[in-house]
């Protein structure tokens, strides 16, 4: 096998690979010798069929496999012998008509191998980075509002008099039977169903027709299922519902007191208030980190300049562009030409690749790695999200290296960001809640 560097252009490398037909034939004979005992051919005892016969029977198929293995071996040799770190998988360029001749043993294997390598990065010392950490406290009015919302969501209801008419906000206890074309349909029947008028939890037009009903009243409601209704056999269909109102209940004033807290599993109102404040402060802490992370990425982007692997930038841009084409453009982008948009998103792709390489290099230099325990925790979270057994999801990831890389990447990035925060010069700055809640990535 002969691997010769042919061309160097920035991060691009090109090699010429040559493996003679004799070398390939030697590999073929060796592989067929290994297969002797595994094949059973009529007229030959196990393991006694001559290689020349096996060649006629299986030569082309085995040579096809050997061709792939040999090219993989050559690609690896090109990288290892020249101590290169590829940015993307090497790209072999071989003539189609040559492949068939090589498989038939009539020609040497000869092809061009192109590869882009990772750039050398001179890292900024993270200890010299000066960062501002925005912090804010949860205002008392936010705590009060959250408690009021909790009370409203857990309000109680009291039966109205039998002659009282139902109002918006009342809760009805109803039985109903739904029909399409006079026939009952699956899922259209219920007993003792609770319905808060104005909650918009039923089909559009259903609740409005129950305003003014009384306890014990029977009423037939006519509605039309929305065109986008989940059950396709009902979408767009006109329907009737025979409703029996079993009780009309009036909402009671939501009280924020110890009883409310105890109904929610807390010892008293003080304990509930403490939990609410902690929740709000955790939300603000999350925003604090988002702003700090954005500042870190901006500083790393500003302080590093190096040639980017074109293949990585192109792949990142394609991923971004597909997302752009799948959603409605923002108002500020609607008047821009496609060329203008591609130029802007091209810069974003370059930034992402640059930052990815810098973060990877910081992690490498400081021995930052994602542990199996961290991966397992991430898998458990996703298993809950997708409602799958952890073992089943782990099998999917283990069989798909690119999916596993996507699972590992954000964990690794957060670990590198934590490392930078611990080592940089960080100054806390108190800001308003409104300023902290602004989207730190709004201009990207």
C-alpha positions, 0 to 999 in steps of 0.5 A: 500500500502506497499513500503519498501526500499530493497537495497542501492548501490551508486546511485541505490535504490531498493524498494519492493512494495505490494498492496493487492488484497483487496485494489485493489478490494476496488479501483475497486468497487469505480471506478465502482460506479463512472461509474454507471451513465455513462454506459447504460445497457439493462434491467437497469435504468441509474445508477441502474446496480449493481456493481457485474454486472458491475464487470463482464462486465467491471472489467478486463478493469477497473482493468487494468487501476487501476493497472497502476494508482496504480503502478504510485502512488507507484512509486511516494510514494517511491520517496517522502517518501524517498525524492529522486530525480530520475536521470531517470524514476523508473523501475518497475520489475513485473512478466508477469504471475502475472499481469494477476492474479492481474487483475483477482483479484486472487493475490496481486500486488507485484513487485520490483522498481529500481531507480537511484537518482541524486548525491549530488554535492558540487559546486565550487564557480564560483567567484573563477574561473579565465577565459581568454576572447579571443578578436580580431578586424576585420582587415581592409582587411576583411572589404575590402574583404567583400565590394568587395564580395558585389560589385561582387554579385551586379555587373551590366551587359551591352549588348555586340555587336550582333556579340560578342561571349559569354564568361565565366562570361557573362550573357545571357538572354535566352528562352528555351524548354526542352524535354525528348524523344522528349516530353516537360516536366513540369518545362523545359520551360522558357522565359527571363531567366537570366544565368551567364555562369560559375555559375553552376546554371543549369544542368551540361554541359548546360552552357559550350555549350553556350560559344561562342553563339551570340545574336539572335542565336538558339542552341539545347543543349544535356545534361543528368540529374544527377542520384541524380536529385531532380525530380525522373522522370528526374533523369538520363534521357537524354534531349535536350534544344532548346535555343534562345539567346535573349541577351549576356551581359558583366559584368561591373567592380564592383565599391565600391562607394556611388551608390552601397551603395544606391542600397543596401538601405544605405545612402552612402558608409560609412554607408555600410562600418559601417554595414559590420564592425559590421557584422564581429565584431559580428561574432568575438564576437560569436567566443569569447563567444564560446571559453569562454564557452568552457573554463568554461565547461573545468573548471567545468569539472576539478573542480567537481568529483562525481558518475554519474547515470549509466542510464544517461551516458548509454542514453547519450552514445547511442545517441552519438553512433547513431550519430557516426554510421550515419556519416563517421568517421574522418581520425584520427578515421578510424584506431581505433577499435570499442572498442577504439571508444566506450571508447573515446565516453564513456568518452565524454558521462560522461563529458556531463552528469557531466556538465549537472548536474553541470550546473543544480545545479548552476541554481537551487542554483541561481534561474536561470529559463527560462521565458515564454517570452524566450521560445516564442522567441525561438519558433518564431525562430524555426517557421521561420526556419521550415516555420510553424505558431507559434501556430502550433509549440507551440501546438506540443511542448506543447503536447511533454514534451521531445521536450519542454525540448530540446527547454528549455535546450540550453536557460537554459545552456546559462543563466547559462554560462552568470551567471558564466561570470558575477561572475567569474574573467575574463581577456581579451586577444587580439589575432589574428583573425586566433586564434579566429576563430579556433574551440574551440571544435575541440578536443572533 
